[in-house]
Amino acid sequence: MSEGCTHDCENCASKCSDKKSLKEELNAASSVKKVYAVMSGKGGVGKSLVTSMLAVTAQRRGFKTAVLDADITGPSIPTAFNIHERANTNMYGIIPAVSKTGIEIMSLNLLLENETDPVVWRGPVIAGAVKQFWTDVAWNDVDVMFIDMPPGTGDVPLTVFQSIKVDGIVIVTSPQELVSMIVEKAVHMADMMKVPVLGIVENMSYFECPDCGKKHNIYGESHVDEAAVKFGIDAVAKMPIDPKFAKACDNGEIEEVEGGWLDSIADKLLG
Ligand SMILES: Nc1ncnc2c1ncn2[C@@H]1O[C@H](COP(=O)(O)OP(=O)(O)OP(=O)(O)O)[C@@H](O)[C@H]1O
């Protein structure tokens, strides 16, 4: 152990001979090729909506897709995909739920007796549950997995980056946020974790009048393009405010939503 040991071998610059990786082994029966984390600076900006829509886009493009819902205390992914059953297990581990179009999903809601039960757990227990979604779930030959992260840059995002091999990050913001600051925090965390930020989505960017098609910046002018240039992020997407998104999430119909708002991000992630 070196004198300057930080006990964080993944990110420590010391050249110790006994460096240990904190990365967790994927379940032995699983295969997951690429993993992308979807982050936001605060709750309610549409991170779960963007995660779901990216997953739907990937599945439509022919990639075997999965969603790991790491938003343990506010899981909204199962509802968006109309999944309300409990998860089963077999000799290989926990079997993820499968959506109508074949997307594999794991969320704490699939393990609760009642999906309305609150999860009143401390940080390390929550972080442990997320790790188990990687080590104990039998993901079946997945090409691309999206992780719906809890908002912010706290305990659970840290655990995800330390224990799971993440290939890239997508940041979701809204025009009301101090975009530059939010993006900068996420970019710094990504740098520390040595994971590239591949795209930014500005959700609720504008409202498009259904009668005349004019776009209105309800929450003010967008600054996401400036932030993207500042931090060298080349894939930017803007999603409108549209009640059909909220309705689709609430009714479990996210796989029926059509539109290419996230194509620039999907092109970057999926090629
Ligand atoms: N562009 C949009 N237009 C209309 N409704 C939206 C839009 N984006 C998100 N919503 C709705 O806003 C609510 C919050 O969205 P969502 O759950 O995706 O946010 P979140 O950032 O994941 O929140 P949290 O981190 O608290 O889970 C949902 O009901 C969702 O359907």
The ligand as an SDF file (V2000), in Angstrom:
LIG
                    3D

 31 33  0  0  0  0  0  0  0  0999 V2000
  -41.0550   16.1690  -22.3760 N   0  0  0  0  0  0  0  0  0  0  0  0
  -42.0360   15.8590  -21.5540 C   0  0  0  0  0  0  0  0  0  0  0  0
  -43.3080   16.2360  -21.8190 N   0  0  0  0  0  0  0  0  0  0  0  0
  -44.3060   15.9110  -20.9710 C   0  0  0  0  0  0  0  0  0  0  0  0
  -44.1460   15.2140  -19.8290 N   0  0  0  0  0  0  0  0  0  0  0  0
  -42.9040   14.8280  -19.5060 C   0  0  0  0  0  0  0  0  0  0  0  0
  -41.7930   15.1160  -20.3440 C   0  0  0  0  0  0  0  0  0  0  0  0
  -40.6830   14.5940  -19.7560 N   0  0  0  0  0  0  0  0  0  0  0  0
  -41.0770   14.0040  -18.6210 C   0  0  0  0  0  0  0  0  0  0  0  0
  -42.4050   14.1390  -18.4670 N   0  0  0  0  0  0  0  0  0  0  0  0
  -43.1910   13.6390  -17.3360 C   0  0  0  0  0  0  0  0  0  0  0  0
  -42.6410   14.2140  -16.1480 O   0  0  0  0  0  0  0  0  0  0  0  0
  -42.6260   13.2510  -15.0940 C   0  0  0  0  0  0  0  0  0  0  0  0
  -41.2040   13.0540  -14.5850 C   0  0  0  0  0  0  0  0  0  0  0  0
  -40.4400   12.4060  -15.6070 O   0  0  0  0  0  0  0  0  0  0  0  0
  -39.3900   11.2630  -15.2700 P   0  0  0  0  0  0  0  0  0  0  0  0
  -39.9470   10.2910  -14.2780 O   0  0  0  0  0  0  0  0  0  0  0  0
  -38.8830   10.7220  -16.5640 O   0  0  0  0  0  0  0  0  0  0  0  0
  -38.2960   12.1650  -14.5590 O   0  0  0  0  0  0  0  0  0  0  0  0
  -36.9880   11.7330  -13.7640 P   0  0  0  0  0  0  0  0  0  0  0  0
  -35.9740   12.7720  -14.0680 O   0  0  0  0  0  0  0  0  0  0  0  0
  -36.6390   10.3250  -14.0820 O   0  0  0  0  0  0  0  0  0  0  0  0
  -37.4600   11.8690  -12.2720 O   0  0  0  0  0  0  0  0  0  0  0  0
  -36.8460   11.1090  -10.9850 P   0  0  0  0  0  0  0  0  0  0  0  0
  -35.3790   11.2560  -11.0830 O   0  0  0  0  0  0  0  0  0  0  0  0
  -37.4670   11.8470   -9.8510 O   0  0  0  0  0  0  0  0  0  0  0  0
  -37.2780    9.6800  -11.1310 O   0  0  0  0  0  0  0  0  0  0  0  0
  -43.2410   11.9740  -15.6740 C   0  0  0  0  0  0  0  0  0  0  0  0
  -44.6100   11.9310  -15.3860 O   0  0  0  0  0  0  0  0  0  0  0  0
  -43.0330   12.1270  -17.1620 C   0  0  0  0  0  0  0  0  0  0  0  0
  -43.9720   11.4190  -17.9210 O   0  0  0  0  0  0  0  0  0  0  0  0
  1  2  1  0
  2  3  1  0
  2  7  2  0
  3  4  2  0
  4  5  1  0
  5  6  2  0
  6  7  1  0
  6 10  1  0
  7  8  1  0
  8  9  2  0
  9 10  1  0
 10 11  1  0
 11 12  1  0
 11 30  1  0
 12 13  1  0
 13 14  1  0
 13 28  1  0
 14 15  1  0
 15 16  1  0
 16 17  2  0
 16 18  1  0
 16 19  1  0
 19 20  1  0
 20 21  2  0
 20 22  1  0
 20 23  1  0
 23 24  1  0
 24 25  2  0
 24 26  1  0
 24 27  1  0
 28 29  1  0
 28 30  1  0
 30 31  1  0
M  END
$$$$
